[in-house]
Amino acid sequence: MKGFLKILGSRIKERRKLLGLTQKQLAELLGKDASIITKYEAGTVDLPVSVVNKLAEILQTSVAYLAGETNDPTPPRKEKEAIPAKPEKPVKLVPVFSTTVSAGNGIFPDSFHPETYMPVERYDVDYVFIVQGKSMEPYVLDGSKILVKAIPNPRDGEMILCIYDGMFYVKYFHKEGDKIYLISEDSTYPPIPIEPNKQFEIIGVVVEIRNPSVRKRFRKR
């Protein structure tokens, strides 16, 4: 988190100076006190998403640039005046966890902490995780990013991110009576039955899959 805020702060300062603005002038445009700009640029305080969006607009750049997701400071392209401009999609900064999650036989959660933050153009996403393994192929590829909404009670057939017996899994949630199974996309991987005496925690439901070259909305199995 600190590393992310340092990047964000340094880029705010860089753009402010490039535009010839003082901290006081930027604060006035933002509707804030000048002292908070000092803290933003030092990377010592969290910034609400609404403030990051406003800063990107004032500093004539993109949220992705301020967040360190791109080195291109070019702001989003505006439509010609003759064509009504489409409203810019809302952006939410979502934590990306360094722990990879298994689409195979399980990955031990030994480093469950956010490594960075990623701008996402949807508000129903709470976490981003990296997938390792091939049991969910061809729908979820090895190395994909899964966008997860924190929902503790999934419906049957939904793809979930969970911890079972100390391991992370991304699987389909399947319930038969009182029994719960974790199901793979690849049928050569056997279903994993959930034992009642072992830890089982549902982190959330997968709402979008970002494969290396393709984005996919979740489809129910």
N, C-alpha and C positions, 0 to 999 in steps of 0.2 A: 504493500500500500504506500509506504513512504517513497519508494522509488517512482511510483506512478505520479504522486503529488509533486515530486521534484521536477519530473519531465514537464508536467502540466504548468507548474509555476515558471520554469525557465522559458517556456514558449510564450506564455502570456507576456512576460517581461520583454522578450525579443520582439514580439509584434508591436507592443506598446511603444518601444523606442523607435522601431522602424517607421511608425506613423507619427512620430514626434509628439507623443502625448506624455504628460506628466502623470504621476500616480493620482494626483488630485483631480485632473481632468478626466481620467478614466473612471475614477470613483463617481464623479458627477454624472457621467454618461450611464453608468451602471446603477445609479441611485443608491450608492453605498458610501460609507465613510472611508477616507483615504487610508486609514490604518489597516483596514481589511485587505486592501490591495497589496500592501507590504507582506501580509501573511500569506496571501494567495501566491505571490511570486516566490516566497521563501519555501513554499510547499509544506507549511506547518499546520494548515487547516483543511478540512474537507470542503469541497465545493458542491452545492446542490446542482442537479442536472440543469435546472432552469437557468442558473447563473452561468454555467459553461456554455449553454446555447446562446445566451445574450452576449457573453464575451466574444464568442466566435463571430457573431454578427458585427459587433463594434470594431473588432480587430481585423475585420475583412479577411477572414480565413474560415476553415472548417473545424468542426468538433473533432474530427479524426486527426487533424494536424495537431491541435492542442493536446490531444490525448496521446500523441506519439505513435499513432497507428499508420501514419504516412509522413513522408518528408516533403510532400507537395503542399505548400500553403494556400494554393488556389482555392478560393471560396466556391461553394456550390454554384453551378451555372444558372443564371437567371433567364427566364423566358423573355422573348422580345415583348416590348410594351403592347404591341397589337394583339398579343395572345394573353389571355388571363393567366396569371402565374398560379401554378399549383402550390398549395400549401406545403411547406417543408415537413417531411416526416419527423415525428418526435424521436429524440435520441435519448437512450438511457445508458449509463455507464454500468456495465455488468462485470462482476469479478470472474476472472479466468483462473481456474485452479490448476496448479502444477501437477497434482496427482493425476495420472492417467487412469481411466476406468476401463474395465475389461469387457470385451465382447468375446470372451473365451472362458477361461476357468477361474477368473478372479484376480484382482490386483490388491495387494495389502495397502490400506490407507495410512502410510507412514509419513506423509507430508501434506496433510489436508489443510492447506492455507492458500489464499489467493496470491498468484504470482504477479498478475497485472490486471488491468481493467480494459474492457473492449466496448466501444460504442455500438449499440444495437438499436435498430430502427423499429422497435416494438416494446411495449411496456409490460407484456406478460412473461418476461424472461427474468429470472432471478440469478441463475448461475450458468457458466459455460464450463464444460469439461472436455478433455481430450480422450478419444476412444483408442484403445489398443486391443488388437485381436481381430479375428475374421468370422466369428460365429454369427454376426449380424449382417454379413455381406450377402447379396450385393447391395442391399439397401443402405447400410452404414459401413463405410470403408474404414480400414485401418488408418488411423491418423485423423479421422474426422473430428470436427467440433460439434458437440450436441448442446443445444440451447434448452435449458430446463426451467420449468415453472414449479415453484414450491407447492406441491399438492400432496398431502399425506394419504389421501384416500382415492387412488386411481380407479378407473372403470376397467372391467375385464377387456383384455385385448390392447390396452394402451401400453406404449413403450415407457418404461420407467428407469430411473437411476436409483439404485438402492445400495445399502450396505447389508451384507449377509455373512454372518460368522466372521466378521472382521475384514471382509473383502468388498471392494466396489464392483458392481455389475450394472450393465445396461442391457435390459432384456424386456421381453413382453410379459406383462402381468396377466396371469391366468388363474382363475379361482374355480374350484370344483367342490361345492359344498363348503366344508370347513377347511379344505386343503388349498394351499397356494403353491403355484409352480412358477418358476422363471423359465421362459421359453425363448429359444434362439430362432433367428431367421433361417439359419442353415439347419435343416432337419438331421444332419449327421451328428449334431451336438445334442445329447440327451437332455430332457427337461430336468431342472434342478428343483427338487421338492423342498419346501421350507419346513424345517424341523422346529416345533414349538419351543424347544429348550435352548435354541440358539438365537443370538442377536439378529433381528431383522428390522431395518429402518428404511422407510421409503423417503428419499430426499425430494423427489419430485417427478413430474411427467415431462417427457421429451416433447417439445412443441415444434422444434425445427432442427434439421440436420444439415451441417455445412461440410460436405465432402470436399476434398481438395480442389475440385473444379466445378462443383454443382451445389446449389442450395435446394433442399427438399423440405416441404412441410410434412409433418408427421401424418402418416396414414394408418388407420386402425387395422390390425391384423385380422 
